[in-house]
Amino acid sequence: MAASRKKVIVRRLNGTAQPAIVPGYLPPSGFVTGTGRMAVLELLDLDGRVVPIPLREVRMVSFVRDFNSADRVNPERLLRKTFLARPRAEGLQLRITFHDGDVLEGLATNDISLLDAALEDAGVQIAPPDIRSNTQRIYIPRAAIAEMVVVATIGQARTRPTAAKSTSSLQEDLFGDLPPNSRPN
């Protein structure tokens, strides 16, 4: 595992015998070991122990600013799950539907790192709709996703091309083969 670790809250799928919400620490990427049904998320819990959590039991991992351990219902403080308007940042606006029908929107990168993260971590990482909330980034494993739709592709604003040449220089190019005294005024 990487040397730097970030604060996370792991939310498990309903129906597991384990606690539904587990706080701990994970590296920013490359935190899944194994493949397929043997894929495991190795979480460093608050007591300093490495806790293996099977990836098939994970609903989502929220990278957070604070743990908010007093709040047992919504420690991620993820109040808004969809965008109110078109996002301003660049990327892919995704709408993810979980197996229980819950919907979450987010903004993913629109470059090759999206595929690298999907292969390396067996899921997708998105920025939440409200970046001012406690949740900075969300990882959703492939096993928890029932449907994923690209709602919009948001890119840089295109600038209008500026005139490279002035109109007088265009005139000179147009009538450049005529003698100077026969050019129109």
Contact map, one row per residue, 1 for C-alpha under 8 A:
11100000000000000000000000100110000000000000000000000000000000000000000000000000000000000000000000000000000000000000000000000000000000000000000000000000000000000000000000000000000000000
11111000000000000000000000100000000000000000000000000000000000000000000000000000000000000000000000000000000000000000000000000000000000000000000000000000000000000000000000000000000000000
11111000000000000000000000100000000000000000000000000000000000000000000000000000000000000000000000000000000000000000000000000000000000000000000000000000000000000000000000000000000000000
01111100000000000000000000110000000000000000000000000000000000000000000000000000000000000000000000000000000000000000000000000000000000000000000000000000000000000000000000000000000000000
01111110000000000000000011110000000000000000000000000000000000000000000000000000000000000000000000000000000000000000000000000000000000000000000000000000000000000000000000000000000000000
00011111000000000000000011110000000000000000000000000000000000110000000000000000000000000000000000000000000000000000000000000000000000000000000000000000000000000000000000000000000000000
00001111100000000000001111000000000000000000000000000000000000111110000000000000000000000000000000000000000000000000000000000000000000000000000000000000000000000000000000000000000000000
00000111110000000000001111000000000000000000000000000000000011110010000000000000000000000000000000000000000000000000000000000000000000000000000000000000000000000000000000000000000000000
00000011111000000000111100000000000000000000000000000000000011110010000000110000000000000000000000000000000000000000000000000000000000000000000000000000000000000000000000000000000000000
00000001111100000000111100000000000000000000000000000000011111000000000000000000000000000000000000000000000000000000000000000000000000000000000000000000000000000000000000000000000000000
00000000111110000001110000000000000000000000000000000000011111000000000000000000000000000000000000000000000000000000000000000000000000000000000000000000000000000000000000000000000000000
00000000011111010011110000000000000000000000000000000000111100000000000000000000000000000000000000000000000000000000000000000000000000000000000000000000000000000000000000000000000000000
00000000001111110001000000000000000000000000000000000000111000000000000000000000000000000000000000000000000000000000000000000000000000000000000000000000000000000000000000000000000000000
00000000000111110001000000000000000000000000000000000000000000000000000000000000000000000000000000000000000000000000000000000000000000000000000000000000000000000000000000000000000000000
00000000000011111000000000000000000000000000000000000000000000000000000000000000000000000000000000000000000000000000000000000000000000000000000000000000000000000000000000000000000000000
00000000000111111111000000000000000000000000000000000000100000000000000000000000000000000000000000000000000000000000000000000000000000000000000000000000000000000000000000000000000000000
00000000000000111110000000000000000000000000000000000000000000000000000000000000000000000000000000000000000000000000000000000000000000000000000000000000000000000000000000000000000000000
00000000000000011111000000000000000000000000000000000000000000000000000000000000000000000000000000000000000000000000000000000000000000000000000000000000000000000000000000000000000000000
00000000000100011111110000000000000000000000000000000000000000000000000000000000000000000000000000000000000000000000000000000000000000000000000000000000000000000000000000000000000000000
00000000001111010111110000000000000000000000000000000000000000000000000000000000000000000000000000000000000000000000000000000000000000000000000000000000000000000000000000000000000000000
00000000111100000011111000000000000000000000000000000000000000000000000100000000000000000000000000000000000000000000000000000000000000000000000000000000000000000000000000000000000000000
00000000111100000011111100000000000000000000100000000000000000000000000000000000000000000000000000000000000000000000000000000000000000000000000000000000000000000000000000000000000000000
00000011110000000000111110000000000000000000110000000000000000000010000000000000000000000000000000000000000000000000000000000000000000000000000000000000000000000000000000000000000000000
00000011110000000000011111000000000000000011110000000000000000000000000000000000000000000000000000000000000000000000000000000000000000000000000000000000000000000000000000000000000000000
00001111000000000000001111100000000000000011110000000000000000000000000000000000000000000000000000000000000000000000000000000000000000000000000000000000000000000000000000000000000000000
00001111000000000000000111110010000000000111000000000000000000000000000000000000000000000000000000000000000000000000000000000000000000000000000000000000000000000000000000000000000000000
11111100000000000000000011111110000000000000000000000000000000000000000000000000000000000000000000000000000000000000000000000000000000000000000000000000000000000000000000000000000000000
00011100000000000000000001111110000000000000000000000000000000000000000000000000000000000000000000000000000000000000000000000000000000000000000000000000000000000000000000000000000000000
00000000000000000000000000111110000000000000000000000000000000000000000000000000000000000000000000000000000000000000100110000000000000000000000000000000000000000000000000000000000000000
10000000000000000000000000111111100000000000000000000000000000000000000000000000000000000000000000000000000000000000100110000000000000000000000000000000000000000000000000000000000000000
10000000000000000000000001111111100000001100000000000000000000000000000000000000000000000000000000000000000000000000000010000000000000000000000000000000000000000000000000000000000000000
00000000000000000000000000000111110000111100000000000010000000000000000000000000000000000000000000000000000000000000000111000000000000000000000000000000000000000000000000000000000000000
00000000000000000000000000000111111000111100000000000000000000000000000000000000000000000000000000000000000000000000000000000000000000000000000000000000000000000000000000000000000000000
00000000000000000000000000000001111101110000000000000000000000000000000000000000000000000000000000000000000000000000000000000000000000000000000000000000000000000000000000000000000000000
00000000000000000000000000000000111111100000000000000000000000000000000000000000000000000000000000000000000000000000000000000000000000000000000000000000000000000000000000000000000000000
00000000000000000000000000000000011111100000000000000000000000000000000000000000000000000000000000000000000000000000000000000000000000000000000000000000000000000000000000000000000000000
00000000000000000000000000000000001111100000000000000111000000000000000000000000000000000000000000000000000000000000000000000000000000000000000000000000000000000000000000000000000000000
00000000000000000000000000000000011111110000000000000100000000000000000000000000000000000000000000000000000000000000000000000000000000000000000000000000000000000000000000000000000000000
00000000000000000000000000000001111111111000000000000111000000000000000000000000000000000000000000000000000000000000000000000000000000000000000000000000000000000000000000000000000000000
00000000000000000000000000000001110001111100000000011110000000000000000000000000000000000000000000000000000000000000000000000000000000000000000000000000000000000000000000000000000000000
00000000000000000000000000000011100000111110000000011110000000000000000000000000000000000000000000000000000000000000000000000000000000000000000000000000000000000000000000000000000000000
00000000000000000000000001000011100000011111000001111000000000000000000000000000000000000000000000000000000000000000000000000000000000000000000000000000000000000000000000000000000000000
00000000000000000000000111000000000000001111100001111000000000000000000000000000000000000000000000000000000000000000000000000000000000000000000000000000000000000000000000000000000000000
00000000000000000000000111000000000000000111111111100000000000000000000000000000000000000000000000000000000000000000000000000000000000000000000000000000000000000000000000000000000000000
00000000000000000000011110000000000000000011111111100000000000000000000000000000000000000000000000000000000000000000000000000000000000000000000000000000000000000000000000000000000000000
00000000000000000000001110000000000000000001111110000000000000000000000000000000000000000000000000000000000000000000000000000000000000000000000000000000000000000000000000000000000000000
00000000000000000000000000000000000000000001111110000000000000000000000000000000000000000000000000000000000000000000000000000000000000000000000000000000000000000000000000000000000000000
00000000000000000000000000000000000000000001111111000000000000000000000000000000000000000000000000000000000000000000000000000000000000000000000000000000000000000000000000000000000000000
00000000000000000000000000000000000000000001111111100000000000000000000000000000000000000000000000000000000000000000000000000000000000000000000000000000000000000000000000000000000000000
00000000000000000000000000000000000000000111100111110000000000000000000000000000000000000000000000000000000000000000000000000000000000000000000000000000000000000000000000000000000000000
00000000000000000000000000000000000000000111100011111000000000000000000000000000000000000000000000000000000000000000000000000000000000000000000000000000000000000000000000000000000000000
00000000000000000000000000000000000000011110000001111100000000000000000000000000000000000000000000000000000000000000000000000000000000000000000000000000000000000000000000000000000000000
00000000000000000000000000000000000000011110000000111110110000000000000000000000000000000000000000000000000000000000000000000000000000000000000000000000000000000000000000000000000000000
00000000000000000000000000000000000011111000000000011111110000000000000000000000000000000000000000000000000000000000000000000000000000000000000000000000000000000000000000000000000000000
00000000000000000000000000000001000010111000000000001111110000000000000000000000000000000000000000000000000000000000000000000000000000000000101000000000000000000000000000000000000000000
00000000000000000000000000000000000010100000000000000111110000000000000000000000000000000000000000000000000000000000000000000000000000000000101100000000000000000000000000000000000000000
00000000000110010000000000000000000000000000000000001111111000000000000000000000000000000000000000000000000000000000000000000000000000000000000000000000000000000000000000000000000000000
00000000011110000000000000000000000000000000000000001111111110000000000000000000000000000000000000000000000000000000000000000000000000000000100100000000000000000000000000000000000000000
00000000011110000000000000000000000000000000000000000000111110000000000000000000000000000000000000000000000000000000000000000000000000000001100100000000000000000000000000000000000000000
00000000011100000000000000000000000000000000000000000000011111000000000000000000000000000000000000000000000000000000000000000000000000000111100100000000000000000000000000000000000000000
00000001111000000000000000000000000000000000000000000000011111100000000000000000000000000000000000000000000000000000000000000000000000000111000000000000000000000000000000000000000000000
00000001111000000000000000000000000000000000000000000000000111110000000000010000000000000000000000000000000000000000000000000000000000111110000000000000000000000000000000000000000000000
00000111100000000000000000000000000000000000000000000000000011111000000000000000000000000000000000000000000000000000000000000000000000111110000000000000000000000000000000000000000000000
00000111100000000000000000000000000000000000000000000000000001111110000000010000000000000000000000000000000000000000000000000000000001111000000000000000000000000000000000000000000000000
00000010000000000000000000000000000000000000000000000000000000111110000000000000000000000000000000000000000000000000000000000000000001110000000000000000000000000000000000000000000000000
00000010000000000000000000000000000000000000000000000000000000011111000000000000000000000000000000000000000000000000000000000000000001000000000000000000000000000000000000000000000000000
00000011100000000000001000000000000000000000000000000000000000011111100000110000000000000000000000000000000000000000000000000000000000000000000000000000000000000000000000000000000000000
00000000000000000000000000000000000000000000000000000000000000000111111000110000000000000000000000000000000000000000000000000000000000000000000000000000000000000000000000000000000000000
00000000000000000000000000000000000000000000000000000000000000000011111100100000000000000000000000000000000000000000000000000000000000000000000000000000000000000000000000000000000000000
00000000000000000000000000000000000000000000000000000000000000000001111100100000000000000000000000000000000000000000000000000000000000000000000000000000000000000000000000000000000000000
00000000000000000000000000000000000000000000000000000000000000000001111111100000000000000000000000000000000000000000000000000000000000000000000000000000000000000000000000000000000000000
00000000000000000000100000000000000000000000000000000000000000000000111111100000000000000000000000000000000000000000000000000000000000000000000000000000000000000000000000000000000000000
00000000000000000000000000000000000000000000000000000000000000000000001111100000000000000000000000000000000000000000000000000000000000000000000000000000000000000000000000000000000000000
00000000000000000000000000000000000000000000000000000000000000000000001111111100000000000000000000000000000000000000000000000000000000000000000000000000000000000000000000000000000000000
00000000100000000000000000000000000000000000000000000000000000000011111111111000000000000000000000000000000000000000000000000000000000000000000000000000000000000000000000000000000000000
00000000100000000000000000000000000000000000000000000000000001010011000001111100000000000000000000000000000000000000000000000000000001100000000000000000000000000000000000000000000000000
00000000000000000000000000000000000000000000000000000000000000000000000001111110000000000000000000000000000000000000000000000000000011100000000000000000000000000000000000000000000000000
00000000000000000000000000000000000000000000000000000000000000000000000001011111100000000000000000000000000000000000000000000000010011100000000000000000000000000000000000000000000000000
00000000000000000000000000000000000000000000000000000000000000000000000000001111100000000000000000000000000000000000000000000000010010000000000000000000000000000000000000000000000000000
00000000000000000000000000000000000000000000000000000000000000000000000000000111111000000000000000000000000000000000000000000000110000000000000000000000000000000000000000000000000000000
00000000000000000000000000000000000000000000000000000000000000000000000000000111111000000000000000000011100000000000000000000001100000000000000000000000000000000000000000000000000000000
00000000000000000000000000000000000000000000000000000000000000000000000000000001111100000000000000000011110000000000000000000000100000000000000000000000000000000000000000000000000000000
00000000000000000000000000000000000000000000000000000000000000000000000000000001111111100000000000000000110000000000000000000000110000000000000000000000000000000000000000000000000000000
00000000000000000000000000000000000000000000000000000000000000000000000000000000011111000000000000000000000000000000000000000000000000000000000000000000000000000000000000000000000000000
00000000000000000000000000000000000000000000000000000000000000000000000000000000001111100000000000000000000000000000000000000000000000000000000000000000000000000000000000000000000000000
00000000000000000000000000000000000000000000000000000000000000000000000000000000001111110000000000000000000000000000000000000000000000000000000000000000000000000000000000000000000000000
00000000000000000000000000000000000000000000000000000000000000000000000000000000001011111100100000000000001000000000000000000000100000000000000000000000010000000000000000000000000000000
00000000000000000000000000000000000000000000000000000000000000000000000000000000000001111100000000000000000000000000000000000000000000000000000000000000010000000000000000000000000000000
00000000000000000000000000000000000000000000000000000000000000000000000000000000000000111110000000000000000000000000000000000000000000000000000000000000011000000000000000000000000000000
00000000000000000000000000000000000000000000000000000000000000000000000000000000000000111111000000000000000011000000000000000000000000000000000000000000111100000000000000000000000000000
00000000000000000000000000000000000000000000000000000000000000000000000000000000000000001111100000000000001111000000000000000000000000000000000000000000111000000000000000000000000000000
00000000000000000000000000000000000000000000000000000000000000000000000000000000000000000111110000000000001111000000000000000000000000000000000000000111110000000000000000000000000000000
00000000000000000000000000000000000000000000000000000000000000000000000000000000000000100011111000000000111100000000000000000000000000000000000000000111110000000000000000000000000000000
00000000000000000000000000000000000000000000000000000000000000000000000000000000000000000001111100000000111100000000000000000000000000000000000000011111000000000000000000000000000000000
00000000000000000000000000000000000000000000000000000000000000000000000000000000000000000000111110000011110000000000000000000000000000000000000000011110000000000000000000000000000000000
00000000000000000000000000000000000000000000000000000000000000000000000000000000000000000000011111000011100000000000000000000000000000000000000011111000000000000000000000000000000000000
00000000000000000000000000000000000000000000000000000000000000000000000000000000000000000000001111101111000000000000000000000000000000000000000011110000000000000000000000000000000000000
00000000000000000000000000000000000000000000000000000000000000000000000000000000000000000000000111111110000000000000000000000000000000000000000111100000000000000000000000000000000000000
00000000000000000000000000000000000000000000000000000000000000000000000000000000000000000000000011111100000000000000000000000000000000000000000111000000000000000000000000000000000000000
00000000000000000000000000000000000000000000000000000000000000000000000000000000000000000000000001111100000000000000000000000000000000000000000000000000000000000000000000000000000000000
00000000000000000000000000000000000000000000000000000000000000000000000000000000000000000000000011111110000000000000000000000000000000000000000000000000000000000000000000000000000000000
00000000000000000000000000000000000000000000000000000000000000000000000000000000000000000000000011111111000000000000000000000000000000000000000000000000000000000000000000000000000000000
00000000000000000000000000000000000000000000000000000000000000000000000000000000110000000000001111001111100000000000000000000000000000000000000000000000000000000000000000000000000000000
00000000000000000000000000000000000000000000000000000000000000000000000000000000110000000000001110000111110000000000000000000000000000000000000000000000000000000000000000000000000000000
00000000000000000000000000000000000000000000000000000000000000000000000000000000111000000000111100000011111000000000000000000001100000000000000000000000000000000000000000000000000000000
00000000000000000000000000000000000000000000000000000000000000000000000000000000011000000000111000000001111100000000000000000111100000000000000000000000000000000000000000000000000000000
00000000000000000000000000000000000000000000000000000000000000000000000000000000000000100011110000000000111110000000000000000111100000000000000000000000000000000000000000000000000000000
00000000000000000000000000000000000000000000000000000000000000000000000000000000000000000011110000000000011111000100000000011110000000000000000000000000000000000000000000000000000000000
00000000000000000000000000000000000000000000000000000000000000000000000000000000000000000111000000000000001111101100000000000100000000000000000000000000000000000000000000000000000000000
00000000000000000000000000000000000000000000000000000000000000000000000000000000000000000111000000000000000111111100000000000000000000000000000000000000100000000000000000000000000000000
00000000000000000000000000000000000000000000000000000000000000000000000000000000000000000000000000000000000011111110000000000000000000000000000000000000000000000000000000000000000000000
00000000000000000000000000000000000000000000000000000000000000000000000000000000000000000000000000000000000001111111000000000000000000000000000000000000000000000000000000000000000000000
00000000000000000000000000000000000000000000000000000000000000000000000000000000000000000000000000000000000011111111100000000000000000000000000000000000000000000000000000000000000000000
00000000000000000000000000000000000000000000000000000000000000000000000000000000000000000000000000000000000111111111110000011000000000000000000000000000000000000000000000000000000000000
00000000000000000000000000000000000000000000000000000000000000000000000000000000000000000000000000000000000000111111111000000000000000000000000000000000000000000000000000000000000000000
00000000000000000000000000000000000000000000000000000000000000000000000000000000000000000000000000000000000000011111111100000000000000000000000000000000000000000000000000000000000000000
00000000000000000000000000001100000000000000000000000000000000000000000000000000000000000000000000000000000000001111111111111000000000000000000000000000000000000000000000000000000000000
00000000000000000000000000000000000000000000000000000000000000000000000000000000000000000000000000000000000000000111111111111000000000000000000000000000000000000000000000000000000000000
00000000000000000000000000000000000000000000000000000000000000000000000000000000000000000000000000000000000000000011111111100000000000000000000000000000000000000000000000000000000000000
00000000000000000000000000001101000000000000000000000000000000000000000000000000000000000000000000000000000000000001111111000000000000000000000000000000000000000000000000000000000000000
00000000000000000000000000001111000000000000000000000000000000000000000000000000000000000000000000000000000000000000111111110000000000000000100000000000000000000000000000000000000000000
00000000000000000000000000000001000000000000000000000000000000000000000000000000000000000000000000000000000000000000111111110000000000000000110000000000000000000000000000000000000000000
00000000000000000000000000000000000000000000000000000000000000000000000000000000000000000000000000000000000000000000111011111000000000000011110000000000000000000000000000000000000000000
00000000000000000000000000000000000000000000000000000000000000000000000000000000000000000000000000000000000100000100110011111100000000000011110000000000000000000000000000000000000000000
00000000000000000000000000000000000000000000000000000000000000000000000000000000000000000000000000000000000100000100110000111110000000001111000000000000000000000000000000000000000000000
00000000000000000000000000000000000000000000000000000000000000000000000000000000000000000000000000000000011110000000000000011111000000001110000000000000000000000000000000000000000000000
00000000000000000000000000000000000000000000000000000000000000000000000000000000000000000000000000000000011100000000000000001111101000011100000000000000000000000000000000000000000000000
00000000000000000000000000000000000000000000000000000000000000000000000000000000100000000000000000000000111000000000000000000111111000111100000000000000000000000000000000000000000000000
00000000000000000000000000000000000000000000000000000000000000000000000000000001111000100000000000000000111000000000000000000011111000000000000000000000000000000000000000000000000000000
00000000000000000000000000000000000000000000000000000000000000000000000000000111001000000000000000000000000000000000000000000001111110000000000000000000000000000000000000000000000000000
00000000000000000000000000000000000000000000000000000000000000000000000000000000000000000000000000000000000000000000000000000011111111110000000000000000000000000000000000000000000000000
00000000000000000000000000000000000000000000000000000000000000000000000000000000000000000000000000000000000000000000000000000000011111110000000000000000000000000000000000000000000000000
00000000000000000000000000000000000000000000000000000000000000000000000000001110000000000000000000000000000000000000000000000000011111110000000000000000000000000000000000000000000000000
00000000000000000000000000000000000000000000000000000000000000011100000000011100000000000000000000000000000000000000000000000000001111110000000000000000000000000000000000000000000000000
00000000000000000000000000000000000000000000000000000000000001111000000000011100000000000000000000000000000000000000000000000001001111111100000000000000000000000000000000000000000000000
00000000000000000000000000000000000000000000000000000000000001111000000000000000000000000000000000000000000000000000000000000011001111111100000000000000000000000000000000000000000000000
00000000000000000000000000000000000000000000000000000000000001110000000000000000000000000000000000000000000000000000000000001111000000111110000000000000000000000000000000000000000000000
00000000000000000000000000000000000000000000000000000000000111100000000000000000000000000000000000000000000000000000000000001111000000111111000000000000000000000000000000000000000000000
00000000000000000000000000000000000000000000000000000000000111100000000000000000000000000000000000000000000000000000000000111100000000001111100000000000000000000000000000000000000000000
00000000000000000000000000000000000000000000000000000000001110000000000000000000000000000000000000000000000000000000000000111000000000000111110110000000000000000000000000000000000000000
00000000000000000000000000000000000000000000000000000011011100000000000000000000000000000000000000000000000000000000000011110000000000000011111110000000000000000000000000000000000000000
00000000000000000000000000000000000000000000000000000000000000000000000000000000000000000000000000000000000000000000000001110000000000000001111110000000000000000000000000000000000000000
00000000000000000000000000000000000000000000000000000011000000000000000000000000000000000000000000000000000000000000000000000000000000000000111111000000000000000000000000000000000000000
00000000000000000000000000000000000000000000000000000001011100000000000000000000000000000000000001100000000000000000000000000000000000000001111111000000000000000000000000000000000000000
00000000000000000000000000000000000000000000000000000000000000000000000000000000000000000000000111100000000000000000000000000000000000000001111111110000000000000000000000000000000000000
00000000000000000000000000000000000000000000000000000000000000000000000000000000000000000000000111100000000000000000000000000000000000000000001111110000000000000000000000000000000000000
00000000000000000000000000000000000000000000000000000000000000000000000000000000000000000000000111000000000000000000000000000000000000000000000011111000000000000000000000000000000000000
00000000000000000000000000000000000000000000000000000000000000000000000000000000000000000000011110000000000000000000000000000000000000000000000011111100000000000000000000000000000000000
00000000000000000000000000000000000000000000000000000000000000000000000000000000000000000000011100000000000000000000000000000000000000000000000000111110000000000000000000000000000000000
00000000000000000000000000000000000000000000000000000000000000000000000000000000000000000001111000000000000000000000000000000000000000000000000000011111100000000000000000000000000000000
00000000000000000000000000000000000000000000000000000000000000000000000000000000000000000001111000000000000000000000000000000000000000000000000000001111100000000000000000000000000000000
00000000000000000000000000000000000000000000000000000000000000000000000000000000000000000001110000000000000000000000000000000000000000000000000000000111110000000000000000000000000000000
00000000000000000000000000000000000000000000000000000000000000000000000000000000000000000111100000000000000001000000000000000000000000000000000000000111111000000000000000000000000000000
00000000000000000000000000000000000000000000000000000000000000000000000000000000000000111111100000000000000000000000000000000000000000000000000000000001111100000000000000000000000000000
00000000000000000000000000000000000000000000000000000000000000000000000000000000000000001110000000000000000000000000000000000000000000000000000000000000111110000000000000000000000000000
00000000000000000000000000000000000000000000000000000000000000000000000000000000000000000100000000000000000000000000000000000000000000000000000000000000011111000000000000000000000000000
00000000000000000000000000000000000000000000000000000000000000000000000000000000000000000000000000000000000000000000000000000000000000000000000000000000001111100000000000000000000000000
00000000000000000000000000000000000000000000000000000000000000000000000000000000000000000000000000000000000000000000000000000000000000000000000000000000000111110000000000000000000000000
00000000000000000000000000000000000000000000000000000000000000000000000000000000000000000000000000000000000000000000000000000000000000000000000000000000000011111000000000000000000000000
00000000000000000000000000000000000000000000000000000000000000000000000000000000000000000000000000000000000000000000000000000000000000000000000000000000000001111100000000000000000000000
00000000000000000000000000000000000000000000000000000000000000000000000000000000000000000000000000000000000000000000000000000000000000000000000000000000000000111110000000000000000000000
00000000000000000000000000000000000000000000000000000000000000000000000000000000000000000000000000000000000000000000000000000000000000000000000000000000000000011111000000000000000000000
00000000000000000000000000000000000000000000000000000000000000000000000000000000000000000000000000000000000000000000000000000000000000000000000000000000000000001111110000000000000000000
00000000000000000000000000000000000000000000000000000000000000000000000000000000000000000000000000000000000000000000000000000000000000000000000000000000000000000111110000000000000000000
00000000000000000000000000000000000000000000000000000000000000000000000000000000000000000000000000000000000000000000000000000000000000000000000000000000000000000011111011000000000000000
00000000000000000000000000000000000000000000000000000000000000000000000000000000000000000000000000000000000000000000000000000000000000000000000000000000000000000011111111000000000000000
00000000000000000000000000000000000000000000000000000000000000000000000000000000000000000000000000000000000000000000000000000000000000000000000000000000000000000000111111100000000000000
00000000000000000000000000000000000000000000000000000000000000000000000000000000000000000000000000000000000000000000000000000000000000000000000000000000000000000000011111110000000000000
00000000000000000000000000000000000000000000000000000000000000000000000000000000000000000000000000000000000000000000000000000000000000000000000000000000000000000000111111111000000000000
00000000000000000000000000000000000000000000000000000000000000000000000000000000000000000000000000000000000000000000000000000000000000000000000000000000000000000000111111111100000000000
00000000000000000000000000000000000000000000000000000000000000000000000000000000000000000000000000000000000000000000000000000000000000000000000000000000000000000000001111111111000000000
00000000000000000000000000000000000000000000000000000000000000000000000000000000000000000000000000000000000000000000000000000000000000000000000000000000000000000000000111111111000000000
00000000000000000000000000000000000000000000000000000000000000000000000000000000000000000000000000000000000000000000000000000000000000000000000000000000000000000000000011111111000000000
00000000000000000000000000000000000000000000000000000000000000000000000000000000000000000000000000000000000000000000000000000000000000000000000000000000000000000000000001111111100000000
00000000000000000000000000000000000000000000000000000000000000000000000000000000000000000000000000000000000000000000000000000000000000000000000000000000000000000000000000111111110000100
00000000000000000000000000000000000000000000000000000000000000000000000000000000000000000000000000000000000000000000000000000000000000000000000000000000000000000000000000111111111000000
00000000000000000000000000000000000000000000000000000000000000000000000000000000000000000000000000000000000000000000000000000000000000000000000000000000000000000000000000000111111000000
00000000000000000000000000000000000000000000000000000000000000000000000000000000000000000000000000000000000000000000000000000000000000000000000000000000000000000000000000000011111101100
00000000000000000000000000000000000000000000000000000000000000000000000000000000000000000000000000000000000000000000000000000000000000000000000000000000000000000000000000000001111111100
00000000000000000000000000000000000000000000000000000000000000000000000000000000000000000000000000000000000000000000000000000000000000000000000000000000000000000000000000000000011111100
00000000000000000000000000000000000000000000000000000000000000000000000000000000000000000000000000000000000000000000000000000000000000000000000000000000000000000000000000000000001111100
00000000000000000000000000000000000000000000000000000000000000000000000000000000000000000000000000000000000000000000000000000000000000000000000000000000000000000000000000000000011111110
00000000000000000000000000000000000000000000000000000000000000000000000000000000000000000000000000000000000000000000000000000000000000000000000000000000000000000000000000000010011111111
00000000000000000000000000000000000000000000000000000000000000000000000000000000000000000000000000000000000000000000000000000000000000000000000000000000000000000000000000000000000001111
00000000000000000000000000000000000000000000000000000000000000000000000000000000000000000000000000000000000000000000000000000000000000000000000000000000000000000000000000000000000000111
